[in-house]
Amino acid sequence: MKNLNKQELLNIDGGATTISGAFITSIIKGISSIFDLGKSLGTAVRRIIGKSICPL
């Protein structure tokens, strides 16, 4: 194993970007929120077109 001097140690670039569990969870929650919004919008459009809106 080669020992590196200070200049060589300063030039090291590396490390992979890790994907954490919190990041994956936030992406999944964001996608499911978009799907829920689409479902709500679709239901509203269907009720308006079908004239099945409850009067206030």
N, C-alpha and C positions, 0 to 999 in steps of 0.2 A: 504494500500500500504506500502510495507516494504522499508525503507531507506537503501541503500547499503553503506558499508564503502569503503574506498579507495582501499583496496586490492580486494574486490569483484568487484568493477568497473573496475579494471585493468584486471581481468580474463574474462570479457565478450567477447565472440566471437559471431559474428552474422552478420546479414545482408545478404540479398539475392543478388546475382549478377543480376543486371538489364541489360536488353538488350535495348540499346538506338536506336532511329530512325536512327541515322547516321551509326551505326553498321549494321543494317538491310539493309540500302541503299547500303552500300559498298559491302555486300555479294551479293545482287541482281545484282549490276553492274558487279561484278566479274564473276558471273554465266552467265550473258548475253554476256560478252566478250568471254568466252569460247565457247558459242554457235555460236557466230559470226565467231570466228576463225575456228570452225568445218565446218560452212557453206561455208566459203571461200575456205577451203581446199577441200571440196567435189566438189565444182564447178570447181576448177582447175583440179582435177582428171578427172571429167566428160568431160571437154573440151579437155584434153590431149587424153583420150581414144577415144572420138568421132572425133578427129582430126579437131576440129572447132576452132583452134587457129588462130588469125589474124596475118599475117606476119608483121614484123616491117619495 
